[in-house]
Amino acid sequence: MEPSESKKKLAIILLILIFIICIFYFFTYQKKHTDWVHIQPQISLSVQELLQNFQNGEGNDLINKVVQISGTITALDDSLYILDKAVVCKLAVNIESNITEKEFVTVKGRCVGYDDLLMEVRLDNVVVMEL
């Protein structure tokens, strides 16, 4: 095998690898991300109904869907609400200053799942619909 043949094979292999890497990058990192904030809710529930669905094993249909939840704020932090001590809502944007604890709100967000140990439903990308 001549040195020039091995250089040609090496160059072809490198070009194929670069092509594969470019395709991987294009299809993986150039996808548009889902804008959960602007999607309309697919279902509207109270906190108790949502919690009951997960405890009965019927809540798995709600995972990765946008849901609208109504409840009372029992805890408030910089980046999350807790509704009726059962639904943890991670906000899409910072908390508005006029919202306080013990206030009844309607929020929408993507349902991430249910924590069996703490008996909490988790939502992310949450926005306040009504105060």
Backbone bond lengths (Angstrom), bond angles and torsions (degrees), N, CA, C in turn:
res aa  C-N    CA-C-N  psi(-1)  N-CA   C-N-CA  omega(-1)  CA-C   N-CA-C  phi
1 M - - - 1.433 - - 1.527 108.90 -
2 E 1.286 116.41 128.33 1.459 120.67 -179.22 1.525 110.03 -81.02
3 P 1.326 116.03 154.81 1.465 118.89 179.00 1.529 112.92 -61.71
4 S 1.312 117.75 -31.08 1.464 119.41 -178.84 1.531 111.29 -71.75
5 E 1.352 117.76 -32.62 1.470 120.77 177.45 1.528 110.89 -67.35
6 S 1.303 117.02 -42.24 1.461 119.79 179.72 1.528 110.83 -67.41
7 K 1.339 117.13 -33.43 1.463 120.18 176.86 1.521 110.21 -67.53
8 K 1.338 117.16 -38.19 1.462 121.03 178.49 1.532 110.42 -65.07
9 K 1.335 116.81 -43.91 1.464 120.91 179.28 1.521 110.78 -63.64
10 L 1.330 115.49 -42.24 1.458 120.00 178.52 1.534 110.92 -63.12
11 A 1.329 116.71 -41.53 1.460 121.08 178.86 1.532 110.86 -64.33
12 I 1.337 117.17 -40.37 1.463 120.96 178.47 1.526 110.50 -64.93
13 I 1.312 116.80 -43.35 1.466 120.89 179.17 1.534 110.38 -63.09
14 L 1.317 117.56 -42.85 1.464 120.73 178.38 1.527 111.47 -64.03
15 L 1.325 117.49 -40.76 1.464 120.36 177.85 1.531 111.36 -63.50
16 I 1.314 117.02 -40.61 1.467 120.98 178.02 1.532 110.09 -64.06
17 L 1.332 117.42 -43.93 1.466 120.88 177.89 1.524 111.88 -62.08
18 I 1.318 117.18 -43.17 1.460 120.85 178.85 1.527 110.06 -63.33
19 F 1.325 117.26 -40.47 1.456 121.88 178.00 1.530 110.71 -62.43
20 I 1.324 117.32 -44.12 1.470 121.58 179.65 1.527 110.49 -64.57
21 I 1.313 117.37 -41.32 1.460 121.42 178.69 1.527 110.61 -63.90
22 C 1.337 117.03 -40.95 1.471 120.56 178.52 1.527 111.12 -64.12
23 I 1.317 117.96 -41.46 1.460 121.41 178.51 1.531 109.88 -64.69
24 F 1.335 117.08 -45.17 1.468 121.18 177.84 1.524 110.70 -58.29
25 Y 1.316 117.07 -45.86 1.461 121.38 179.37 1.525 110.55 -60.92
26 F 1.319 116.91 -46.71 1.458 120.79 -177.29 1.523 112.00 -60.56
27 F 1.332 117.18 -46.52 1.459 119.96 -176.07 1.525 113.46 -80.37
28 T 1.305 118.51 -21.78 1.459 120.91 -178.60 1.529 112.54 -94.14
29 Y 1.295 117.98 -49.26 1.458 120.91 -171.44 1.521 114.67 -98.12
30 Q 1.293 118.64 -11.04 1.448 120.32 -179.14 1.528 113.31 -100.08
31 K 1.313 117.95 6.16 1.460 121.48 176.82 1.518 109.53 -68.58
32 K 1.319 115.52 146.71 1.459 119.07 173.05 1.521 108.12 -76.31
33 H 1.313 115.19 136.08 1.461 120.15 179.17 1.525 109.65 -83.28
34 T 1.307 115.60 148.22 1.462 120.83 179.23 1.519 109.62 -68.86
35 D 1.318 116.28 130.09 1.454 122.14 178.46 1.529 108.03 -93.94
36 W 1.319 115.96 86.63 1.465 121.84 -174.49 1.519 112.46 -63.79
37 V 1.321 117.67 -25.70 1.463 121.55 -175.86 1.529 111.29 -67.40
38 H 1.319 117.65 -35.02 1.468 120.88 -174.76 1.530 113.91 -96.71
39 I 1.313 118.41 0.82 1.464 121.35 177.69 1.527 108.92 -80.85
40 Q 1.313 116.37 138.14 1.466 121.34 178.33 1.534 109.68 -71.59
41 P 1.338 117.58 143.32 1.469 120.01 178.80 1.521 111.56 -62.53
42 Q 1.327 115.58 141.06 1.460 120.53 179.83 1.518 112.16 -89.44
43 I 1.336 116.37 -19.13 1.462 120.39 178.94 1.521 108.18 -154.53
44 S 1.316 116.01 149.42 1.453 121.81 179.02 1.527 108.62 -120.95
45 L 1.339 115.96 126.08 1.464 121.77 -176.27 1.517 110.44 -139.77
46 S 1.324 115.30 163.10 1.463 119.88 167.88 1.532 107.27 -87.61
47 V 1.308 116.15 168.03 1.464 120.29 179.11 1.527 110.61 -60.19
48 Q 1.332 116.46 -42.91 1.462 120.53 -178.18 1.530 111.15 -63.79
49 E 1.329 117.42 -41.36 1.469 120.66 179.26 1.526 111.28 -64.68
50 L 1.328 116.41 -42.00 1.465 120.78 179.09 1.516 110.59 -63.79
51 L 1.314 117.15 -46.86 1.463 121.42 179.47 1.516 111.20 -62.32
52 Q 1.317 116.61 -41.72 1.463 121.68 179.40 1.537 111.15 -63.70
53 N 1.343 117.12 -38.89 1.468 120.52 177.09 1.526 111.13 -59.30
54 F 1.315 117.62 -44.27 1.461 120.51 -179.42 1.524 111.53 -70.81
55 Q 1.325 117.96 -38.28 1.454 120.36 -179.61 1.522 111.60 -68.42
56 N 1.335 117.48 -28.87 1.466 121.56 177.58 1.526 112.61 -85.87
57 G 1.327 117.35 -2.31 1.463 120.84 179.65 1.518 114.09 84.08
58 E 1.326 117.24 10.30 1.460 121.48 -178.76 1.524 112.15 -99.23
59 G 1.313 118.22 0.57 1.460 121.74 -174.53 1.506 115.18 -84.59
60 N 1.329 118.04 -11.39 1.463 119.54 -178.32 1.521 112.65 -62.66
61 D 1.333 117.26 -22.42 1.462 120.90 177.14 1.530 111.39 -69.86
62 L 1.325 117.26 -20.22 1.459 121.45 -176.81 1.523 113.50 -88.83
63 I 1.319 118.35 -12.03 1.457 121.23 -177.66 1.527 109.52 -65.25
64 N 1.337 115.80 134.68 1.470 125.52 -176.70 1.517 113.17 66.57
65 K 1.319 117.66 22.02 1.459 121.74 173.90 1.520 108.39 -115.79
66 V 1.322 115.40 152.20 1.463 120.28 178.15 1.525 108.31 -84.41
67 V 1.333 115.31 123.07 1.462 121.41 -179.00 1.529 109.42 -120.93
68 Q 1.313 115.24 151.65 1.462 121.76 175.94 1.518 107.39 -109.29
69 I 1.328 116.45 125.61 1.459 122.55 -174.16 1.521 109.57 -123.72
70 S 1.330 115.95 139.03 1.460 121.58 175.75 1.523 108.95 -117.38
71 G 1.328 115.81 132.96 1.458 119.81 179.01 1.509 111.33 -173.97
72 T 1.323 115.58 179.59 1.456 122.70 -179.40 1.519 109.72 -99.47
73 I 1.323 116.96 134.78 1.467 121.60 179.07 1.521 108.57 -72.08
74 T 1.337 116.21 119.86 1.470 120.03 178.60 1.515 111.81 -104.42
75 A 1.330 118.07 -18.59 1.463 121.70 175.67 1.520 108.28 -148.98
76 L 1.316 115.27 149.39 1.450 121.69 -173.62 1.516 108.34 -139.82
77 D 1.336 116.61 132.63 1.457 121.45 178.27 1.528 107.93 -137.31
78 D 1.317 117.26 179.80 1.463 120.66 -178.13 1.528 112.89 -59.43
79 S 1.310 117.06 -37.44 1.466 118.73 -173.29 1.524 113.82 -125.26
80 L 1.336 117.97 10.41 1.458 117.97 178.69 1.516 112.75 -154.60
81 Y 1.334 113.70 158.13 1.460 123.47 172.23 1.521 107.16 -115.80
82 I 1.314 116.33 153.71 1.459 120.81 166.88 1.521 106.11 -122.98
83 L 1.328 115.56 121.62 1.461 121.49 -178.32 1.515 109.74 -99.77
84 D 1.303 117.04 126.67 1.467 124.50 176.94 1.530 113.22 48.15
85 K 1.306 117.08 34.92 1.472 124.68 179.06 1.531 112.64 55.36
86 A 1.335 117.48 22.78 1.463 119.48 -174.75 1.521 114.31 -136.91
87 V 1.323 118.54 -20.46 1.465 120.90 -178.29 1.525 108.61 -123.92
88 V 1.331 115.72 117.13 1.458 121.77 178.59 1.523 107.53 -94.37
89 C 1.331 115.97 120.52 1.460 122.08 -175.57 1.524 109.80 -113.33
90 K 1.323 116.24 110.87 1.471 120.91 175.13 1.515 107.66 -88.75
91 L 1.312 115.57 121.29 1.455 121.27 -171.41 1.525 112.80 -74.91
92 A 1.329 115.38 149.90 1.455 121.55 174.81 1.526 109.96 -78.46
93 V 1.318 116.91 -30.48 1.465 123.17 177.74 1.525 108.39 -132.62
94 N 1.310 117.34 171.05 1.469 120.85 -178.89 1.517 111.60 -64.08
95 I 1.331 115.60 156.38 1.461 122.55 -179.06 1.524 110.30 -65.19
96 E 1.316 114.92 139.00 1.460 120.25 173.93 1.533 107.91 -75.51
97 S 1.299 116.37 143.54 1.465 120.01 -173.48 1.524 113.79 -71.17
98 N 1.332 118.44 -17.69 1.463 119.54 -176.11 1.522 113.21 -89.31
99 I 1.308 118.76 3.96 1.463 121.84 179.53 1.526 108.46 -95.86
100 T 1.338 115.62 133.40 1.457 120.53 -178.42 1.522 110.18 -128.98
101 E 1.327 115.65 169.36 1.460 120.43 175.51 1.524 110.17 -65.83
102 K 1.318 115.67 158.87 1.470 124.62 179.91 1.527 112.29 64.80
103 E 1.315 116.15 21.15 1.462 120.97 178.03 1.528 108.36 -102.88
104 F 1.320 117.23 137.05 1.459 121.88 179.33 1.521 108.34 -83.38
105 V 1.337 116.49 125.90 1.468 121.20 -178.09 1.522 110.49 -133.62
106 T 1.312 114.64 159.87 1.454 122.37 170.40 1.518 106.57 -119.32
107 V 1.325 115.83 124.18 1.465 121.18 -178.72 1.526 109.07 -124.89
108 K 1.329 114.92 160.96 1.455 119.22 171.62 1.518 107.51 -131.60
109 G 1.335 115.46 147.73 1.454 120.72 179.57 1.511 110.18 -173.16
110 R 1.328 114.68 171.56 1.467 120.57 179.35 1.517 108.99 -82.08
111 C 1.311 116.25 130.20 1.457 121.80 178.45 1.531 108.53 -78.52
112 V 1.320 115.88 119.62 1.464 121.23 -177.33 1.514 111.21 -91.93
113 G 1.336 117.13 -37.21 1.454 119.20 -179.63 1.506 112.47 161.35
114 Y 1.323 114.04 -170.07 1.462 122.31 -175.89 1.513 108.59 -127.42
115 D 1.316 116.71 132.45 1.457 123.12 177.26 1.523 107.79 -98.22
116 D 1.346 116.28 107.64 1.466 121.24 -178.04 1.520 112.61 -63.11
117 L 1.317 116.00 -37.76 1.460 120.09 -176.07 1.528 111.78 -66.17
118 L 1.321 116.66 -48.09 1.464 120.71 -179.00 1.524 113.20 -91.67
119 M 1.332 116.48 -6.83 1.467 123.39 -178.05 1.529 110.70 54.91
120 E 1.356 115.08 51.63 1.456 122.31 -179.65 1.523 109.71 -127.34
121 V 1.318 115.22 141.54 1.456 121.74 171.86 1.516 106.98 -94.62
122 R 1.319 116.99 139.27 1.465 121.68 -178.04 1.521 110.32 -110.75
123 L 1.336 115.47 131.50 1.457 122.54 174.63 1.522 108.25 -123.00
124 D 1.328 116.89 145.57 1.459 119.54 171.35 1.519 109.25 -129.29
125 N 1.324 116.48 173.32 1.470 123.00 -175.80 1.537 110.77 53.74
126 V 1.308 116.19 43.18 1.467 122.38 -174.96 1.532 110.32 -84.96
127 V 1.334 114.68 136.84 1.459 121.93 172.12 1.526 108.46 -128.18
128 V 1.322 116.51 148.30 1.462 121.33 179.79 1.523 108.57 -82.31
129 M 1.324 115.78 126.54 1.469 121.23 179.03 1.529 110.49 -91.07
130 E 1.348 116.24 -48.88 1.474 121.51 -177.71 1.519 109.80 -141.88
131 L 1.302 115.28 147.66 1.471 120.94 174.18 1.504 109.77 -101.95
